[in-house]
């Protein structure tokens, strides 16, 4: 399933969401491709075994890895999901709170992956854990929103409108299914446990990061 758009307007331009997308693109194009993917991942990718063994730099990599990607499709897919769902969550939180929320969800996702594979030496990169947190928050804030969705089934490909709660629960169900099929270390290089951890973290953290109605009124005055 590929989300194409949603029907939820925002009060303000999603400046932080756009800034995060720009930073991810610049890191990938301006740094990773320039110095080489293998070298870049070796410098900034998160390795669970480093944290388990308390190696220097492990905690820094929890953040740097969130702004790195394994290829063009990885980058485009993540940034597209962030563009579709991030603006409304940023609108609920406010810019700075959303940035903190996003980073915490990403860290929680990476720690969930580390819990499942503490001795793994395979580097982890990508914003998908943090974006999964955004999806979890969106589920709580806008469950009845309509998500225009591309269902790519070859000759039977269709574009349909799905309620957000159906789209996101199907997405979450797929992460759980693939995690169960592949085991704690993920399959095909995909850290499904990080997606699950980020989604759950987003559902829990949005309660603390969303602005209260009075704060929104003051902001919009």
DAGI-V805700 format. One line per field, one symbol per residue. psi: psi as a letter, one per 30 degrees, with the letter a starting at -180 (. if undefined). burial: I if it has 9 or more other ideal C-beta (glycine too) atoms within 8 Angstrom, else O. A space follows every 10 residues. Layout:
psi=???
burial=???
This chain:
psi=kjkellgjll elkieeeeee eeeeeeeeef eefefkeeee efeflkjefe eeghkkfeee feeeffgllf leeeeeeeee eeeefeeeee eeeleeeeee eeeeeeeeee eeeeefifgk gkkkllgeee eeeeeeeeee ehfglkjkkk jjhbfgklkl kkkeeeeeee eeeeeeeeee eflfglkggk ieeeeeeeee eeeeffeffk kleeeeeeef .
burial=IOIIOIOOOI OOOIIIIIOI IOIIIIIIIO IIIOOOIOOI IOOIIIIIII IIOOOOOIOO IIIIIIIIII OOOIIOOIII IIIIIIIIII IIIIIOIIII IIIIIIIIII IIIIOIIIOI OOIIIIIIII IIIIIIIIII IIIOIIIIII IOOOOOIOOO OIIIIOIIII IIOOIIOIIO OIOOIIIOOO IIIIIIIIII IIIOIIOOII IOOOIIOOOO O
